[in-house]
């Protein structure tokens, strides 16, 4: 299952994106993801969207 399918499944069960990200990242000590969590907790939707776009753009370049 790819990440988008996983997110769609989670959202279909009434979950919210912030909860999904928090659970997916868990206790990861990566500063990049720590920053993402802080943006989500502050309600910075634009920042989270920009992060996701850049992150997945980088993932495509590796494939």
N, C-alpha and C positions, 0 to 999 in steps of 0.2 A: 504494500500500500504506500503510495507516495504521500508526501507531507500535505498536499492540498486535499487529497481524499480523506486523510486522517482528520484534518481540520473540519471538513464538511460533515463527517460522521459525528464528531464531537458537537458541532454547532446544531446538528439535527436533533440532538438529545437535550437541547435547552441549555447547553454550556455557554460560557462567554469567552471571548478571545483572550482576555487577560488571564483567566484561570487556566486556559489551555497552555499558554506560554509559560506560566509559572510552573505548572506540573511538568511540561516537556523539558524545561531547563533544569529543574530540580535544584541541586546544590552546586551547580557548575560554578567554578570560581573564575570564569572567563570575564575579564573587565568589560568586554564588548556586550555580553549578555547582562551583566550587572547594570550597565547603562540602559539597556532595553527595559529591564524590569522597573527601573526608576522612572523612565518616561511613561510606562503604562500605569504605574501607581499614581502619577501626577495627572493622568488623563490627557497626556500629550499624544493624541491620536495621529496628528500629522507627523510627529517625530517617529512614532512606531511604524507608520506606513512607509516613510522614507527609509528607515532602517531595513524593513522587509524587502523593499524594492532593490536596494543596494545589495543586500545579502544574497538574494536569489539571483540577481544579475551576475554576481561573482560566482555562484554555483554553476550557472550555465557555461561560463568561460572555462571551467575545469573539466567539463564533460567532453 
